Amino acid sequence: MGGLDKFVKPGMRVAIKPNLLMAKKPDDAATTHPSVIKAIITLVQKAGGIAAIVESPGGPYNTSILKMVYTNTGMEEIANETGAELNFDLRVEKVINLDAKIAKSLKILKPLKEADLIINVAKLKTHGMMVYTGAVKNMFGSIAGLEKADFHLRFSDYEQFAESLIDIYLATKPGINIIDGIISMEGDGPGSGIPKYLGAIIASEDAFACDYAAAEIIGVNYKDIPVLRKAEERGLLKKDEIEFLGVDIKEIQPDEFDVPALEHIKQSARFSLLRFLGRSLRPRPVIIHEKCISCGKCIQVCPPQIISKDSSNKIIIDYKKCISCFCCHEFCPEHAVKIKKNTIRKIFEHKRV
């Protein structure tokens, strides 16, 4: 790929786009680690670029939320140390995406569109809906705040949502893609999983190549990841042309890596009856009331707005309208939402075995 000075020239405005899912501490492994961002800022500045951290976390997109997220994730401290900018510009720009398959009109964060270069710095994590989240999906954060809910509503089918993520990536066109896989997240990602040491930094001009490499490291067949499967169908993932440099992947592959969503994705592709029954047999989010503090974050981020509180202040979900996007699971600060398989589905899977 070459050094950063190949991409960054003096005076260029460089938008560094981390994964700042929510206001989590760096050690939780839910967000891009500040040490990785600091290293990138230093290289950008050394090349004469002007670095700015730009992100839209989950939930409302306003200055108070951004301030809290920047502080808790360690970005504010890094900005103070390096002199990099923290973005508080809330403007968006409508983009007509000629390369899109389904998301042809987008509202992208204006600071990203105005940047001379975007450096996409993802976090390697599991994901309840998309199996895995990395470089391509990280650019979903270029959509402002609750505007993301519209994508979940319009593209509630897993395959369609994967297509929309690819479209967003193509619209934003990061020049460099980096995945922070030093401490990754396995289990109930992307917000409630378990930190897992991998010791990997993956970088490429091609986000699909980055994600393919990440899948290889964690031992997941790329075809079981909707984004990569759809990217290959569109001719965007050319795995035979990917050249691996640096450490041998086998040297950093863990003995095991827990990817809970992998099973329901595999089973959905495997059983024609399950495909026919569709949404009714999808896994669904379940509130663990012993952990729930009724903060209302799940209500705030639910795209179809089908989560509420009952008369006793307990969180309830209208499953008839649930689209299984798992935003409630993704953003719960108390790890009080679990993804549960449908009972009938379990029977089918058991019989398969």
C-alpha positions, 0 to 999 in steps of 0.5 A: 500500500505504501506509506501515508505520505503517498496519500497525504500531501501538505495542506490536505484536510484529512478526515479520520473516521473511527468506529465510535459506536457509543460512549464506551471506554477503550478497554471495552473494545467496542470502539477504535482504540485511541492509541491507533487513532493517535498513531494515524494522526501523527503520521498525517501531521508528519506528512503535512496534513490537517487531521480531524476526527469525524464520526456519527455515533448511534442515537441522536446526532448533536454536540452534547452526544458527540462531546460525551462520546469523544470524552469516554472513548479517549478521542478528546484526550488524543485531540488535546495531545496532538492538536487534531480537530474533533468534528462538531459540524452537524451538517449533512450533504445529499449525495446521488450515488451512481455506483449504488444498487439500492441506496441511490440517494444518501445524506452523508456527513458534510465534513467527510464530503469536504475532506480531501482524504478519508481514512477509515479506521474500523474496529474488528468485531462480531455483529448480531445482524451482519455477523462481522463488522469491519471496514465496509460497515464502519462507513455506515457511521457517515450517515447522521445519527438517527438517519441510520434508522431509515436504512434499517427500516427500508432494508430490513432484509439482511441481504438488502442491508448488506447491499446498502452498506456497500452502497454507502462505502462506495459513496464515501470512497475512503482513500485508506482503510484500516482495521484495529484488530489488536484487541478485537471483540468476539461474542455479543458484538458490536457493543456487548461482546468480549475483548479478544486479543489478536494483535492485528492491524489490517490496512488496504486501499480496498475495504473489501480486501481488509474485511476478507483478511479479517474474516480469514484471521478469525476463521469465518468463511467470507461467504457467511458474511453478507457484505462480502458475499454481496461484494463478490457478486457485484465484482467488488471483492476479488479475493484471488487478487488480494496479496497478503504482506507482513505477518503470516495470517496463520501466526495470529489466528486464534484457536477459536473466535466466538461468532454467535450470529454465524449460525443463524446466517448459515441456517437461513441459507441452508433451509428453504422452509426457513427462507420461506417463513422468513422474518417470523423465524428470525432470531429476536432481541429479548430484554434481560430485566434483571440487568435492565435499568430502563434508561430508554436507550433501546427506545431511542434507537429502535428504527420501527419504534416498537419498544416502549415502557409498560405501566411498571416502567419495564421495557417491552417489545412489540415482536409483531413489528420487530425487524430483527435489526438488533439496534437495541442489542447493539446500543444497550449500555447495560448488556441487558438485551440478548439475541434469542433464536426462535424455538421452531428454528431450533428444532429445524437446526437440531434435526439437521444435526 
